[in-house]
Amino acid sequence: MRAIHFTGKGVARLVNLAVGDIPAGHALVKVKASGLCHTDIDVLHARYGDGAFPLVPGHEFAGEVQAIASDVTLVRVGDRVAVDPNLPCGTCPACRKGLTNLCRDLKAYGVSHDGGFAEYSIVRADHLHGIGDMPYHIAALAEPLACVVNGLDSAGLRNAVAMPCDALVIGAGPIGLLLALSLKSQGAENVTVADINESRLAFAAELGLGGIISGSAKFAERRRSYDFVADATGIASVVEDMIDLVADGGTALVFGVCAPDARISVAPFDIFRRQLKLVGSHSLNRNIPDALEILKKDGDSMAKLVSHRLTLEEVLPFFTKKPTDPATMKVQFAAD
């Protein structure tokens, strides 16, 4: 089979690989759509996890079950499925609490095990979720959307009563827009996206979201006025500054992935006196089904985030060269 293969730190190639035998409890999935995430770039450069090489990347994927091990009863050949990539140990303290995304020995397809940037992928059957007739390129959004759902859970915003009146998401990339659209779909009255790129804000407006230019005078005027603020940039200075945008009694969510050695300065007195909630969110926590339900009800807003549907050959350069076109959102390998 054709596959993108990380053979070493910073080295990505298109190769032919053997499919391999299907172990007990597993299924062979013909990949129909697989999304590129910044995490994949971090994996390539050994900035995420242990740098497991060689590796087929890709943790955002969906496809069709082609074959199953003899003991598998959860799925059948022909099923259309989305993949939950996380592989927790199930026994550590975090796993026993139900926080499988915080597993001490967390593994994942596309990070420690071969993932979705290939024609086929062997996946544990209990990590496959039926998608019905949902198009594959939309179903492949279930993994990043599940990360958003986990973030909203962490912030205590997964019900209409708790939804903020005014919400701000900083960063109008695909994950920031997915977060903003989720807030809107879950009942937030006013959702604004901040970015330095005006064309991305124009795209956000097409999706029905408010927009504001980061660092502008108008942006400065909104000091301490948002009930909920989330960073989707992964820039430490942005995280530090967002605290001052949160209204008294509000919540700030660290959602973007900052460098592990980055540090910010926050006044504990502010958190105390203004009764702020500062929360974090990592990955997804077995909530692919929740994400699929949101996608079913969304219409086509989230689907518009898929800007590129490409062959493996066409996807390969995106691993080694940063896109310069701001219109580039979610890049996917599309088999059909």
Stockholm file with secondary structure:
# STOCKHOLM 1.0

chainA/1-336         MRAIHFTGKGVARLVNLAVGDIPAGHALVKVKASGLCHTDIDVLHARYGDGAFPLVPGHEFAGEVQAIASDVTLVRVGDRVAVDPNLPCGTCPACRKGLTNLCRDLKAYGVSHDGGFAEYSIVRADHLHGIGDMPYHIAALAEPLACVVNGLDSAGLRNAVAMPCDALVIGAGPIGLLLALSLKSQGAENVTVADINESRLAFAAELGLGGIISGSAKFAERRRSYDFVADATGIASVVEDMIDLVADGGTALVFGVCAPDARISVAPFDIFRRQLKLVGSHSLNRNIPDALEILKKDGDSMAKLVSHRLTLEEVLPFFTKKPTDPATMKVQFAAD
#=GR chainA/1-336 SS CEEEEEEETTEEEEEECCCCCCCTTEEEEEEEEEECCHHHHHHHTTCSTTCCSSBCCCSEEEEEEEEECTTCCSCCTTCEEEECCEECCSCSHHHHTTCGGGCTTCEEBTTTBCCSSBSEEEEEGGGEEECTTCCHHHHTTHHHHHHHHHHHHHTTCSSTTTCCSEEEEECCSHHHHHHHHHHHHTTCSEEEEEESCHHHHHHHHHTTCEEEETTSHHHHHTTTCEEEEEECSCCHHHHHHHGGGEEEEEEEEECSCCCTTCCCCCCHHHHHHTTCEEEECCSCCSCHHHHHHHHHHHTTTGGGGEEEEECHHHHTHHHHSCCCCTTCCEEEEECC
#=GC SS_cons         CEEEEEEETTEEEEEECCCCCCCTTEEEEEEEEEECCHHHHHHHTTCSTTCCSSBCCCSEEEEEEEEECTTCCSCCTTCEEEECCEECCSCSHHHHTTCGGGCTTCEEBTTTBCCSSBSEEEEEGGGEEECTTCCHHHHTTHHHHHHHHHHHHHTTCSSTTTCCSEEEEECCSHHHHHHHHHHHHTTCSEEEEEESCHHHHHHHHHTTCEEEETTSHHHHHTTTCEEEEEECSCCHHHHHHHGGGEEEEEEEEECSCCCTTCCCCCCHHHHHHTTCEEEECCSCCSCHHHHHHHHHHHTTTGGGGEEEEECHHHHTHHHHSCCCCTTCCEEEEECC
//
